[in-house]
Amino acid sequence: MEIKKAIFVTSSGKTSECPKPDKPEYAFIGRSNVGKSSLINMLCNQKELARTSSNPGKTIAINHFLIDDKWYVVDLPGYGYAKRSKELRTKWEDELEKYLRERENLQYLFVLIDSRIAPQKSDLEFVNFLGKVGVPFAITFTKIDKLNQKERNKNFKDFTNKVLEYWDELPPVFQTSANEKKGRKEILKFIGDTNKEFVKPGY
């Protein structure tokens, strides 16, 4: 699958304000500086579709992008930002849970993991939370171009082994580099295949 058109649709403060759930939807989330905006831009083959911020965590907007008039990419604010006030963190965590539980057309959540660092408690807790609420997700390692093969393999194995302490099997796993466009073909094929199975909510 190749993306021909990607446009920003809307920025929603609440799940109830999101576009009508009549198209398949794929959301992206991760901790601060994981490379989320860069990955979305790479997938959509646009430089500034999703804007990167020098002050992550300042917004809790749910940003929708319409792809080829057929499906949505959703840029979600990250989890666990220390710079957010406790009140803002709580507000977003509540809204995030509502989005994940209630957004009927959400097909997969791509959970972005920084391949350069050791497994983080917040990432593992979030993955386990997704299992509890029953949200399909894919582990998506970012910035793999920053490591040599040995370092990359070690960090992948460390993280996936931690996941397997709680899960019987791994969800889909992708390895990406926004700079080198690695993983783009695999993710788009995965989305294209999943789109074929989509049934509009209520039908």
Beta strands, then each sheet from edge to edge (+ up, - down):
strand 1: 6-12
strand 2: 25-30
strand 3: 62-67
strand 4: 71-75
strand 5: 106-114
strand 6: 137-142
strand 7: 173-175
sheet 1: 1+ 3- 4+ 2+ 5+ 6+ 7+
end
